[in-house]
Amino acid sequence: MTQVMRTCIAAVMVLIVSPAFAGTSGNDSQVVVAGSGTCIPIVRMLAGEFRRSHPGVCITVPPSIGSAGGVKAAAVDAVDIGMVSRPLNKAEAVKGLVYRPFARSAIVFATSPSVPDTDLSHADIVAIYRGHKNRWKNGRKIVVLTREPGDSAIGLLREKIPGFREAYDASHDKKFWVTLYTDQEMNQALSWARDVLGITDRGAVMVEKLPVKMLSLNGIPPHDDNVASGRYPLAKTLAFVYRKGGLSPAGSSFLEFVFSDRGRKLLKRYGYLPE
């Protein structure tokens, strides 16, 4: 078992035994939504907007426990709703959970604003991860921030960028780069460090107003139309998971809001494509 898996399981157990979350299932005034860090910025924003018209309902979105943690917590009724940023795997699909996609968000390579580069090609990314390309256009060294092997963004890059799988595995084995284990850690590092190259998502950049520059890929920027058409190929599907028949009235009301016209407009405003 990897350290990441141990951390994920520990986080789920905290949710299960914590008095703050105990007994929320079926409570008409409290809803806990937990899981993937990619989902957190937009779900917290949606929860805030929901509370404007439902002041008696408390929507709690705790720190990231990952997609796997969100599934585990929802399956054992530790949380009302789990959040995932990838499809369910075979073991998760048989847990009897409802998998309900609500948005897509572009995965982007981002830098500090001082970096002059504005675009990376597939070949550039592979060369950077292999350590063959190590300078920005201004001559300063590229500082790579990456995610752990099980991260959903890394899985997407392995699938979509030719040669990335081999380059990532080689660099990870040799411990070339700084590995961060949550979206929040990555976004914080991107926000204050100079000359960095990291992986985040467009929605988080817009919701949290991160002071970063998002790079285009092969000359194609990660805008809505390009993501919707598939010209920009790096996008993750964000989804809720919950037990069939297990949602409280408050939980059902929150999901109705997310999928309403108002919820869809908010998703679009902050750079997400509603499902």
Secondary structure as the mmCIF struct_conf table of DSSP 4:
data_model
#
loop_
_struct_conf.conf_type_id
_struct_conf.id
_struct_conf.beg_label_comp_id
_struct_conf.beg_label_asym_id
_struct_conf.beg_label_seq_id
_struct_conf.end_label_comp_id
_struct_conf.end_label_asym_id
_struct_conf.end_label_seq_id
HELX_RH_AL_P HELX_RH_AL_P1 GLN A 3 VAL A 17
TURN_TY1_P TURN_TY1_P1 PRO A 19 GLY A 23
TURN_TY1_P TURN_TY1_P2 SER A 25 GLY A 26
TURN_TY1_P TURN_TY1_P3 ASP A 28 SER A 29
STRN STRN1 GLN A 30 GLY A 35
TURN_TY1_P TURN_TY1_P4 GLY A 37 CYS A 39
HELX_RH_AL_P HELX_RH_AL_P2 ILE A 40 SER A 53
TURN_TY1_P TURN_TY1_P5 PRO A 55 GLY A 56
STRN STRN2 CYS A 58 THR A 60
HELX_LH_PP_P HELX_LH_PP_P1 PRO A 62 PRO A 62
BEND BEND1 PRO A 63 PRO A 63
HELX_LH_PP_P HELX_LH_PP_P2 SER A 64 SER A 64
HELX_RH_AL_P HELX_RH_AL_P3 GLY A 66 ALA A 75
TURN_TY1_P TURN_TY1_P6 VAL A 76 ASP A 77
BEND BEND2 ALA A 78 ASP A 80
STRN STRN3 ILE A 81 VAL A 84
BEND BEND3 SER A 85 ARG A 86
HELX_RH_AL_P HELX_RH_AL_P4 LYS A 90 ALA A 93
TURN_TY1_P TURN_TY1_P7 VAL A 94 LYS A 95
STRN STRN4 LEU A 97 THR A 111
TURN_TY1_P TURN_TY1_P8 PRO A 113 SER A 114
STRN STRN5 ASP A 119 LEU A 120
HELX_RH_AL_P HELX_RH_AL_P5 HIS A 122 ARG A 130
TURN_TY1_P TURN_TY1_P9 GLY A 131 GLY A 131
BEND BEND4 HIS A 132 HIS A 132
STRN STRN6 ARG A 135 ARG A 135
TURN_TY1_P TURN_TY1_P10 LYS A 137 ASN A 138
BEND BEND5 GLY A 139 GLY A 139
HELX_LH_PP_P HELX_LH_PP_P3 ARG A 140 ARG A 140
STRN STRN7 LYS A 141 LYS A 141
HELX_LH_PP_P HELX_LH_PP_P4 ILE A 142 ILE A 142
STRN STRN8 VAL A 143 ARG A 147
TURN_TY1_P TURN_TY1_P11 PRO A 149 GLY A 150
HELX_RH_AL_P HELX_RH_AL_P6 SER A 152 LYS A 160
BEND BEND6 ILE A 161 ILE A 161
TURN_TY1_P TURN_TY1_P12 PRO A 162 GLY A 163
HELX_RH_AL_P HELX_RH_AL_P7 PHE A 164 ASP A 173
TURN_TY1_P TURN_TY1_P13 LYS A 174 LYS A 175
BEND BEND7 TRP A 177 TRP A 177
STRN STRN9 VAL A 178 LEU A 180
BEND BEND8 THR A 182 THR A 182
HELX_RH_AL_P HELX_RH_AL_P8 ASP A 183 TRP A 192
BEND BEND9 ARG A 194 ASP A 195
STRN STRN10 VAL A 196 ASP A 201
HELX_RH_AL_P HELX_RH_AL_P9 ARG A 202 VAL A 207
TURN_TY1_P TURN_TY1_P14 GLU A 208 LYS A 209
BEND BEND10 PRO A 211 PRO A 211
STRN STRN11 LYS A 213 MET A 214
HELX_LH_PP_P HELX_LH_PP_P5 LEU A 215 LEU A 215
STRN STRN12 SER A 216 LEU A 217
TURN_TY1_P TURN_TY1_P15 ASN A 218 GLY A 219
STRN STRN13 ILE A 220 ILE A 220
HELX_RH_AL_P HELX_RH_AL_P10 ASP A 224 SER A 229
TURN_TY1_P TURN_TY1_P16 GLY A 230 GLY A 230
BEND BEND11 ARG A 231 TYR A 232
STRN STRN14 ALA A 235 ARG A 243
TURN_TY1_P TURN_TY1_P17 LYS A 244 GLY A 245
HELX_RH_AL_P HELX_RH_AL_P11 PRO A 249 VAL A 258
TURN_TY1_P TURN_TY1_P18 PHE A 259 PHE A 259
BEND BEND12 SER A 260 SER A 260
HELX_RH_AL_P HELX_RH_AL_P12 ASP A 261 ARG A 269
TURN_TY1_P TURN_TY1_P19 TYR A 270 GLY A 271
STRN STRN15 LEU A 273 PRO A 274
#
